[in-house]
Amino acid sequence: MPDPGKVTAGLRAWTANHDPHVRAAVELLIWHGYWPRRADFAKACIRTYGGESFIMWQDAAEFAASAPGCSASERNVLRVAVAVGSDEYGLSRMGTAHAGAIMGDFAEALGVTSLGGAAERG
């Protein structure tokens, strides 16, 4: 089993100066806690070099497609993180009006009245 503290530290070292969408995706996985602890996920999807740990988004997408031994919600957290981290929908390149509309609709679909990313929730 990977050391969750080391995985988290390595991922945060990687995202410290990275694009916001990558930071957000990684923070979602860290907040959720399940995926950074999974040895098979770490082996298949995370590479470490020089104190930084990188998520290979394509490998993570393929892993999420099968994601053995996890619940539907665990799989969906990974799928959302992969979509955000790999910028699947081009969200990082949208203007504030479009981004705001998407955020509002996404929150509404989830029944959320207060927005706040995983990093905010600690």
C-alpha positions as CSV (number, residue, x, y, z in Angstrom):
1,M,0.0,0.0,0.0
2,P,1.4,3.4,-0.9
3,D,2.1,5.9,1.9
4,P,-0.8,8.3,1.6
5,G,1.2,11.1,3.2
6,K,4.0,10.7,0.6
7,V,1.5,10.4,-2.3
8,T,-0.3,13.5,-1.1
9,A,2.9,15.5,-0.6
10,G,4.2,14.4,-4.0
11,L,0.9,15.4,-5.8
12,R,0.8,18.7,-4.1
13,A,4.4,19.4,-5.0
14,W,3.5,18.7,-8.6
15,T,0.5,20.9,-8.6
16,A,2.0,23.8,-6.6
17,N,2.8,25.7,-9.8
18,H,0.4,23.9,-12.1
19,D,-2.8,25.0,-13.9
20,P,-5.8,25.5,-11.6
21,H,-7.8,22.7,-13.3
22,V,-5.1,20.2,-12.5
23,R,-4.8,21.4,-8.9
24,A,-8.5,21.1,-8.5
25,A,-8.6,17.6,-9.9
26,V,-5.8,16.5,-7.6
27,E,-7.3,18.2,-4.6
28,L,-10.6,16.3,-5.2
29,L,-8.8,13.0,-5.2
30,I,-6.8,14.0,-2.0
31,W,-9.9,15.2,-0.3
32,H,-11.8,12.0,-1.2
33,G,-8.8,10.0,0.0
34,Y,-9.7,6.7,-1.6
35,W,-7.7,6.8,-4.8
36,P,-4.3,8.0,-3.4
37,R,-4.4,5.0,-1.0
38,R,-5.1,2.4,-3.6
39,A,-1.9,0.5,-4.5
40,D,-3.2,-0.7,-7.9
41,F,-4.2,2.9,-8.8
42,A,-0.9,4.3,-7.7
43,K,1.0,1.7,-9.7
44,A,-1.1,2.2,-12.8
45,C,-1.6,5.9,-12.8
46,I,1.0,7.8,-10.7
47,R,4.6,8.4,-11.5
48,T,7.1,9.9,-9.1
49,Y,10.2,11.8,-10.0
50,G,12.3,14.3,-8.0
51,G,9.8,14.6,-5.1
52,E,6.8,15.2,-7.3
53,S,4.1,12.7,-8.1
54,F,2.3,13.0,-11.4
55,I,-1.1,11.6,-12.4
56,M,-1.1,10.2,-15.9
57,W,-4.6,11.3,-16.8
58,Q,-5.0,8.8,-19.8
59,D,-3.9,5.9,-17.6
60,A,-6.3,7.1,-14.9
61,A,-9.2,7.3,-17.5
62,E,-8.5,3.8,-18.5
63,F,-8.3,2.7,-14.9
64,A,-11.6,4.4,-14.1
65,A,-13.3,2.5,-17.0
66,S,-12.7,-0.7,-15.1
67,A,-12.0,0.4,-11.6
68,P,-12.1,-3.0,-9.9
69,G,-13.4,-3.2,-6.3
70,C,-14.8,0.2,-5.9
71,S,-18.2,1.7,-5.3
72,A,-20.1,3.7,-8.0
73,S,-19.4,6.9,-6.1
74,E,-15.7,6.2,-5.8
75,R,-15.6,5.5,-9.5
76,N,-17.5,8.7,-10.3
77,V,-15.1,10.8,-8.2
78,L,-12.2,9.4,-10.2
79,R,-14.0,10.0,-13.5
80,V,-14.8,13.6,-12.6
81,A,-11.2,14.2,-11.4
82,V,-9.9,12.7,-14.7
83,A,-12.3,14.9,-16.8
84,V,-11.2,18.0,-14.9
85,G,-7.5,17.2,-14.7
86,S,-7.2,16.2,-18.3
87,D,-9.3,19.3,-19.3
88,E,-11.6,16.9,-21.2
89,Y,-14.2,19.6,-21.7
90,G,-11.9,22.6,-22.2
91,L,-13.1,24.2,-19.0
92,S,-9.7,25.8,-18.4
93,R,-10.1,27.8,-21.6
94,M,-13.6,29.1,-21.0
95,G,-14.5,32.6,-20.2
96,T,-16.0,33.5,-16.9
97,A,-19.6,33.7,-18.2
98,H,-19.5,30.2,-19.6
99,A,-17.6,28.8,-16.6
100,G,-20.1,30.5,-14.2
101,A,-23.1,29.1,-16.0
102,I,-21.6,25.6,-16.0
103,M,-20.7,25.8,-12.3
104,G,-24.2,27.0,-11.5
105,D,-25.9,24.3,-13.5
106,F,-23.6,21.6,-12.1
107,A,-24.3,22.8,-8.5
108,E,-28.0,22.9,-9.3
109,A,-28.0,19.4,-10.6
110,L,-26.4,18.2,-7.4
111,G,-28.7,20.2,-5.2
112,V,-25.8,22.2,-3.8
113,T,-26.6,25.7,-2.6
114,S,-23.1,26.7,-1.5
115,L,-20.1,26.3,-3.8
116,G,-16.7,25.4,-2.6
117,G,-13.9,23.2,-4.0
118,A,-12.3,20.3,-2.3
119,A,-9.3,22.5,-1.3
120,E,-11.7,24.8,0.6
121,R,-13.3,21.9,2.4
122,G,-9.8,20.8,3.6
